[in-house]
Amino acid sequence: MKRIVTTLSLTLLFCGARPAWSDYGDRPPELALAKLSGADQVEIRGFAGTRHQEQKATAVKKNEKGENVSYEVKVGRSAREEFVLTLPLKFVKGYDTDGKPIEPKRLSEMLAKGTPAVVIGGGPKAARLAVFKKDIPVLSIPLPLHPYYDEGGVAVPVTPPGPPKKDPAEEPKKEPLPEKPRG
């Protein structure tokens, strides 16, 4: 199984296939810091880390006779990472924790000051958002906040998005062209 996953990862990496932004849909909510950077860019800071894990290690020291002596020690390791994602404001959709859309102007005002935010992929799900404070904005973004890594530890690039999809109801209706008589 591991061989199949490795082969698939390498194939995707070297054959140019990249995950599209829309492929990252339904992710669990994450808490982040968000602010407007410039007139039309949103900077989102996410954090991740590992718990403190203890493990035994072998160390070497010299004794009174000058000989190397091995001994065991307990060491603890933990890691903290910060991810900063900057993307155009037009790709960020704002909601409240009840799942209701926030007007773009109001969202811009909230982000101009900088604010804690809940970051999601896809549409909001009220049941998942019920644990957060009511005044925290929910930002739906079309890509993951944290990078995805392949088995070799290399970040997998994400295909940039196209222009935001337009609502078909907003587009003017086109009349069909009259057919030419055949003859």
C-alpha positions, 0 to 999 in steps of 0.5 A, spaced: 500 500 500 505 504 501 508 503 495 502 505 491 501 511 495 508 513 494 508 512 486 501 516 486 505 522 490 511 522 485 506 521 479 502 527 481 508 531 483 512 530 477 507 529 471 504 536 473 498 534 476 496 539 482 490 539 486 485 545 484 483 550 490 476 547 489 479 540 491 480 542 498 472 543 500 470 540 507 475 541 512 474 542 519 474 549 522 481 552 524 482 558 529 486 563 525 488 571 525 486 575 519 487 582 517 486 586 511 493 587 508 492 593 503 486 594 499 484 588 497 489 582 500 487 578 506 492 575 510 491 569 514 495 567 520 494 559 522 498 556 527 500 548 528 504 544 533 505 537 536 504 536 543 510 535 548 512 528 547 517 524 551 522 519 549 528 515 551 535 517 548 542 514 549 547 519 550 555 518 551 560 521 556 567 520 559 568 517 566 573 518 570 578 513 567 577 517 560 572 512 557 566 513 553 560 511 557 553 510 555 547 512 559 539 513 558 536 520 558 529 522 557 528 528 552 522 532 550 520 535 543 515 539 541 514 544 535 510 550 533 509 552 526 506 559 523 503 559 516 501 566 513 496 565 507 495 572 503 490 571 498 485 576 494 479 579 498 474 577 492 476 569 494 474 570 501 467 569 503 465 571 510 459 568 515 457 569 522 457 562 526 450 561 525 452 560 517 449 567 515 453 571 510 456 577 512 456 583 507 463 584 503 463 591 506 462 589 513 467 584 512 472 589 510 471 593 516 472 587 521 478 585 517 481 592 517 482 592 524 485 585 524 481 579 528 481 572 530 477 568 525 474 561 524 477 559 517 473 553 513 473 550 506 466 550 503 460 552 506 459 553 513 456 548 517 452 551 523 453 545 528 461 545 527 461 552 528 456 552 535 462 552 539 465 559 537 463 565 540 458 569 536 462 575 534 467 571 531 467 572 523 467 565 519 472 565 513 471 560 507 477 560 503 478 556 497 484 552 499 488 549 505 491 554 510 496 549 512 500 546 506 500 539 504 506 535 504 508 529 500 511 523 503 518 526 502 516 532 506 516 537 500 510 541 500 505 540 494 503 546 490 496 548 489 493 550 482 491 558 482 484 559 482 480 562 476 476 568 477 470 567 482 464 564 479 458 568 477 451 567 479 448 565 473 442 569 475 446 575 474 448 574 467 444 577 461 440 572 458 442 571 450 437 570 445 438 565 440 440 567 433 435 565 428 437 559 424 439 560 416 434 557 411 438 551 408 438 551 401 
